[in-house]
Amino acid sequence: MLLDRLARTLHLPRVATAPFCPGEVRGTVVIPPNASLGRRLATFAGPGLLVAVGYMDPGNWATDLEAGSAYGYDLLFVVALSSLAAMLLQTLAMRLGIVAGVDLAQACRARYGKTARIFLWLMAEAAIVATDVAEVLGAALAINLLFGLPLAWGVVLTALDMLLVLGLKGQGFREVEAIVLGLVATIGACFLIELVLARPDGAAAAAGLVPDVARLGQPGALYAAIGILGATVMPHNLYLHSSIVQTRRIGTGPAAIRSAVAFARLDTIGSLLLAALVNGAILMLAAATFHAAGNTAVADIADAHRLLEPLTGAAAAGVLFAVALFASGQSSTFTGTIAGQIVLEGFMKLRIPCWQRRVITRVAAIVPALIGILWLGEGAVGKLLVLTQVVLSLQLPFAIYPLIRVTGDRRLMGGFVTAKPVALVAWLLFGAISAANIWLVIDSFA
């Protein structure tokens, strides 16, 4: 076999379970059997947070800023509905990992033939690299805004985040979760202060949360709504979530599994609710500052940073914005690496050290990002971010489809198979997201 020869050549051991970047293995975060409710909630908390960071990356920033500046609070309901869709899909991924004890990549490997498996693996890898390109661009732009360094130098400096991964060698999975929690808290705190400075219209924001299809009839509003939807659900997060929930050691039997699913569901919904609040805050910030001042065409993150200080009257507004952007870019350093290991090992049964995976992913992201900036100029960051979302949109249906199929398989899920009403909603989401992404791709190349 080609893969066997490759593994022997590179000295890669073929294994049956997915490794975790900090050296953690499955089932080592112990859930005390007689622990209090609060202790059990705290122990289960974490995997959802690692997933949530993908829902507040620079790609989401670009779509939320554009929607808020162009349409005010009108598309706030799209952020809310997209977040609910993400909660449903991530809950399915979580159930797969806990109930079946396999991640989505492993389930695909067992279910599909070699050609389909390699295709799905390549699509997943493309999504991970595209996501990392967006993180590189976001972090480079933050460095540019904070220190005035050229974007090209900022892109090169993002390679230093590999040192963070090396520094975590041998640490536990809870340490990674704690670091990500700190980064997410930084993002949330920055936007909370930004909203206080911007003084958004509470009544208009509440009205914007009420679904109204008529608002999508405004010129370009439907396209902006599809952009929000396409940037919300992240393909690699479905693979990631189905694997990292298995770090929790639970008991055996239906009652223990049911309890684990319930606690993990709370972790998932709570974490993604936080991500939804951050995305809503970005849109509200754009609505309260740019749209209210008549700047209805702010789609570039750098332009948004430049306009914040004079519109809010606070010198700290721009700095907080850049700090949050940097934290947003860095927060996916860990999750992208873990997701890369999961899909490589799940699909191909190949394991490589964490730092090597980080080097491969980051170099694969830095090269196109650097070429894009040097070729198209520093003003092309917005276009490059949109391009990463197009790549993600191409892959997304190929992660959702097998997820719905495997979680609906009674032979795999037993009594925890997806209920028919939930499966119906999931299939409707698959159709809507597929149609939206196809439209985005066609429109992007039209």
Stockholm file with secondary structure:
# STOCKHOLM 1.0

chainA/1-446         MLLDRLARTLHLPRVATAPFCPGEVRGTVVIPPNASLGRRLATFAGPGLLVAVGYMDPGNWATDLEAGSAYGYDLLFVVALSSLAAMLLQTLAMRLGIVAGVDLAQACRARYGKTARIFLWLMAEAAIVATDVAEVLGAALAINLLFGLPLAWGVVLTALDMLLVLGLKGQGFREVEAIVLGLVATIGACFLIELVLARPDGAAAAAGLVPDVARLGQPGALYAAIGILGATVMPHNLYLHSSIVQTRRIGTGPAAIRSAVAFARLDTIGSLLLAALVNGAILMLAAATFHAAGNTAVADIADAHRLLEPLTGAAAAGVLFAVALFASGQSSTFTGTIAGQIVLEGFMKLRIPCWQRRVITRVAAIVPALIGILWLGEGAVGKLLVLTQVVLSLQLPFAIYPLIRVTGDRRLMGGFVTAKPVALVAWLLFGAISAANIWLVIDSFA
#=GR chainA/1-446 SS CHHHHHHHHHTCCCCSSCCCTTSCCTTCEECCTTCCHHHHHHHHCSHHHHHHGGGGSHHHHHHHHHHHHHHTTTTHHHHHHHHHHHHHHHHHHHHIIIIISCCHHHHHHHHSCHHHHHHHHHHHHHHHHHHHHHHHHHHHHHHHHHHCCCHHHHHHHGGGGHHHHHHTTTCCHHHHHHHHHHHHHHHHHHHHHHHHHHCCCHHHHHHHTSCCGGGGGSTTHHHHHHHHHHHHSCHHHHHHHHHHGGGEECCSSHHHHHHHHHHHHHHHHHHHHHHHHHHHHHHHHHIIIIITTTCTTCCCHHHHHHHHHHHHTCTHHHHHHHHHHHHHHHHHHHHHHHHHHHHHHHHHCCCCCHHHHHHHHHHHHHHHHHHHHHHHCGGGHHHHHHHHHHHHHHHHHHHHHHHHHHHTCHHHHGGGCCCHHHHHHHHHHHHHHHHHHHHHHHHHHC
#=GC SS_cons         CHHHHHHHHHTCCCCSSCCCTTSCCTTCEECCTTCCHHHHHHHHCSHHHHHHGGGGSHHHHHHHHHHHHHHTTTTHHHHHHHHHHHHHHHHHHHHIIIIISCCHHHHHHHHSCHHHHHHHHHHHHHHHHHHHHHHHHHHHHHHHHHHCCCHHHHHHHGGGGHHHHHHTTTCCHHHHHHHHHHHHHHHHHHHHHHHHHHCCCHHHHHHHTSCCGGGGGSTTHHHHHHHHHHHHSCHHHHHHHHHHGGGEECCSSHHHHHHHHHHHHHHHHHHHHHHHHHHHHHHHHHIIIIITTTCTTCCCHHHHHHHHHHHHTCTHHHHHHHHHHHHHHHHHHHHHHHHHHHHHHHHHCCCCCHHHHHHHHHHHHHHHHHHHHHHHCGGGHHHHHHHHHHHHHHHHHHHHHHHHHHHTCHHHHGGGCCCHHHHHHHHHHHHHHHHHHHHHHHHHHC
//
